[in-house]
């Protein structure tokens, strides 16, 4: 049995070259948007803007500028987090979403029927419909490459090793060393998703960040969608019980009224 | 900021809104038909038959809407059977969309049987096979089938709200009250549909007055649950500052709940109030779904 595999993304060395995006699209044969005629975002050098069914890698450009000489660029190559407790896998009604032997999460395109429950369930906004297949799609962590002992296309292409692929245990050790190194240099650095006791049992694609998670478009405390199931079902049953009783009482009252009418009164 | 603002919109739009609305009416009407079937008098039979008919057609329409909305409609059966391991069933008790698929199937089955029973009672079935099925659903069996359909009807009206709550989307996952709200709305719109349709099948003034009295109570419950829903959203309520907030306040609360309640109190024509209740029920689904669906656009615009 292979050990859990994943990505460690060190955002401090990402240069925003988008080689990972290109490698991902090329290996997975993902189509261009709008036939390749893409509308520019107009307010950023980032024109991909988000992860979706045909963009399984997205390099976020976070432009923090207070003035012409006071600012910085943050760059982060974003991807599916391959959560240890995955919301998408939890809600998928067709069984299309599976956990692989590498502890990654994969959508089987030939099983998915495009109901889109997984899109709403993912706390990171990773999944979307691929308009060509009509099914939900996202990063597979190059399952096909892993099966034959190859590294995922994105990390292979990354020229700065911002995206590192390997066993999760080894990546965590490496990531902690890098955090310690940065902190010793006075850089505010934190790991996001590396803690197996944290949210969603840890993320098999985790990050080194130098600002708050929200700045990178990441939720501070991602949760499973099923957290609401018991409470929501309980309130629904209570509401149904109240309405059922109201209907029953109304009808029973009518019957009693009928029984207590002139005919009934006469028999007393 | 709620963590739900970082999720993606599932593009559940008009077909799903229509399904939630139709499913609510079908479920509510079926519940009322079953209650009247069990506890009403012979003069209420037109209401019972109308209710089961609304439920049956609603279930069929619901199934069609859901199937058409899929990215791959021909794979709709993947929700019921394991596609690579037929005939093994596909069922996840913790996934509302999974148990909902089974719920719609079973609701449709029992609602159609009840409707056929009602049509056989009226002598309206001309096809021999349908007449045989409808004829078999009578007496005690009809009550049991109708009762099961009624219980499944409540489920269909409410699980759609639970389905929305069991996501990571803004508004939907920020409150546990959507299921309860949709149950109440299903009851009020179901009663309204019966008030509008049952006279065509010979419902008496008395039956309609009883339905109207129930609708008043259902609207009060709906209003209370709506208040609890909005209160539970906390800081997320800022999403209502805009068009969808106006729809919720004016369309749902004003036109869909307060106005029909006022008409009921003034003993004005039942049909006018019922039409407003249906409008309010539709706008409730529109506002709750599209308000959340639209949020991703702001997220993208903000470069998040």
Boltz contact constraints between the chains, C-beta under 6 A:
constraints:
  - contact:
      token1: [A, 44]
      token2: [B, 303]
      max_distance: 6.0
  - contact:
      token1: [A, 49]
      token2: [B, 300]
      max_distance: 6.0
  - contact:
      token1: [A, 50]
      token2: [B, 300]
      max_distance: 6.0
  - contact:
      token1: [A, 91]
      token2: [B, 95]
      max_distance: 6.0
  - contact:
      token1: [A, 93]
      token2: [B, 79]
      max_distance: 6.0
  - contact:
      token1: [A, 93]
      token2: [B, 95]
      max_distance: 6.0
  - contact:
      token1: [A, 93]
      token2: [B, 97]
      max_distance: 6.0
  - contact:
      token1: [A, 93]
      token2: [B, 98]
      max_distance: 6.0
  - contact:
      token1: [A, 94]
      token2: [B, 78]
      max_distance: 6.0
  - contact:
      token1: [A, 94]
      token2: [B, 79]
      max_distance: 6.0
  - contact:
      token1: [A, 95]
      token2: [B, 82]
      max_distance: 6.0
  - contact:
      token1: [A, 95]
      token2: [B, 90]
      max_distance: 6.0
  - contact:
      token1: [A, 111]
      token2: [B, 83]
      max_distance: 6.0
  - contact:
      token1: [A, 113]
      token2: [B, 70]
      max_distance: 6.0
  - contact:
      token1: [A, 113]
      token2: [B, 72]
      max_distance: 6.0
  - contact:
      token1: [A, 113]
      token2: [B, 75]
      max_distance: 6.0
  - contact:
      token1: [A, 113]
      token2: [B, 78]
      max_distance: 6.0
  - contact:
      token1: [A, 114]
      token2: [B, 70]
      max_distance: 6.0
  - contact:
      token1: [A, 114]
      token2: [B, 71]
      max_distance: 6.0
  - contact:
      token1: [A, 114]
      token2: [B, 72]
      max_distance: 6.0
  - contact:
      token1: [A, 115]
      token2: [B, 70]
      max_distance: 6.0
  - contact:
      token1: [A, 116]
      token2: [B, 10]
      max_distance: 6.0
  - contact:
      token1: [A, 117]
      token2: [B, 97]
      max_distance: 6.0
  - contact:
      token1: [A, 119]
      token2: [B, 8]
      max_distance: 6.0
  - contact:
      token1: [A, 119]
      token2: [B, 10]
      max_distance: 6.0
  - contact:
      token1: [A, 120]
      token2: [B, 10]
      max_distance: 6.0
  - contact:
      token1: [A, 120]
      token2: [B, 167]
      max_distance: 6.0
  - contact:
      token1: [A, 120]
      token2: [B, 169]
      max_distance: 6.0
  - contact:
      token1: [A, 121]
      token2: [B, 167]
      max_distance: 6.0
  - contact:
      token1: [A, 121]
      token2: [B, 168]
      max_distance: 6.0
  - contact:
      token1: [A, 123]
      token2: [B, 7]
      max_distance: 6.0
  - contact:
      token1: [A, 123]
      token2: [B, 168]
      max_distance: 6.0
  - contact:
      token1: [A, 125]
      token2: [B, 6]
      max_distance: 6.0
  - contact:
      token1: [A, 125]
      token2: [B, 7]
      max_distance: 6.0
  - contact:
      token1: [A, 125]
      token2: [B, 8]
      max_distance: 6.0
  - contact:
      token1: [A, 129]
      token2: [B, 71]
      max_distance: 6.0
  - contact:
      token1: [A, 134]
      token2: [B, 71]
      max_distance: 6.0
  - contact:
      token1: [A, 134]
      token2: [B, 72]
      max_distance: 6.0
  - contact:
      token1: [A, 135]
      token2: [B, 71]
      max_distance: 6.0
  - contact:
      token1: [A, 217]
      token2: [B, 304]
      max_distance: 6.0
  - contact:
      token1: [A, 219]
      token2: [B, 3]
      max_distance: 6.0
  - contact:
      token1: [A, 219]
      token2: [B, 6]
      max_distance: 6.0
  - contact:
      token1: [A, 221]
      token2: [B, 3]
      max_distance: 6.0
  - contact:
      token1: [A, 225]
      token2: [B, 166]
      max_distance: 6.0
  - contact:
      token1: [A, 225]
      token2: [B, 167]
      max_distance: 6.0
  - contact:
      token1: [A, 225]
      token2: [B, 168]
      max_distance: 6.0
  - contact:
      token1: [A, 226]
      token2: [B, 94]
      max_distance: 6.0
  - contact:
      token1: [A, 228]
      token2: [B, 165]
      max_distance: 6.0
  - contact:
      token1: [A, 228]
      token2: [B, 166]
      max_distance: 6.0
  - contact:
      token1: [A, 228]
      token2: [B, 173]
      max_distance: 6.0
  - contact:
      token1: [A, 228]
      token2: [B, 176]
      max_distance: 6.0
  - contact:
      token1: [A, 229]
      token2: [B, 166]
      max_distance: 6.0
  - contact:
      token1: [A, 231]
      token2: [B, 176]
      max_distance: 6.0
  - contact:
      token1: [A, 232]
      token2: [B, 162]
      max_distance: 6.0
  - contact:
      token1: [A, 232]
      token2: [B, 165]
      max_distance: 6.0
  - contact:
      token1: [A, 232]
      token2: [B, 176]
      max_distance: 6.0
  - contact:
      token1: [A, 232]
      token2: [B, 179]
      max_distance: 6.0
  - contact:
      token1: [A, 233]
      token2: [B, 162]
      max_distance: 6.0
  - contact:
      token1: [A, 235]
      token2: [B, 176]
      max_distance: 6.0
  - contact:
      token1: [A, 235]
      token2: [B, 177]
      max_distance: 6.0
  - contact:
      token1: [A, 235]
      token2: [B, 180]
      max_distance: 6.0
  - contact:
      token1: [A, 236]
      token2: [B, 158]
      max_distance: 6.0
  - contact:
      token1: [A, 236]
      token2: [B, 162]
      max_distance: 6.0
  - contact:
      token1: [A, 236]
      token2: [B, 179]
      max_distance: 6.0
  - contact:
      token1: [A, 236]
      token2: [B, 180]
      max_distance: 6.0
  - contact:
      token1: [A, 236]
      token2: [B, 183]
      max_distance: 6.0
  - contact:
      token1: [A, 239]
      token2: [B, 180]
      max_distance: 6.0
  - contact:
      token1: [A, 239]
      token2: [B, 183]
      max_distance: 6.0
  - contact:
      token1: [A, 239]
      token2: [B, 184]
      max_distance: 6.0
  - contact:
      token1: [A, 240]
      token2: [B, 154]
      max_distance: 6.0
  - contact:
      token1: [A, 240]
      token2: [B, 183]
      max_distance: 6.0
  - contact:
      token1: [A, 242]
      token2: [B, 221]
      max_distance: 6.0
  - contact:
      token1: [A, 243]
      token2: [B, 187]
      max_distance: 6.0
  - contact:
      token1: [A, 246]
      token2: [B, 217]
      max_distance: 6.0
  - contact:
      token1: [A, 247]
      token2: [B, 35]
      max_distance: 6.0
  - contact:
      token1: [A, 247]
      token2: [B, 214]
      max_distance: 6.0
  - contact:
      token1: [A, 250]
      token2: [B, 214]
      max_distance: 6.0
  - contact:
      token1: [A, 251]
      token2: [B, 39]
      max_distance: 6.0
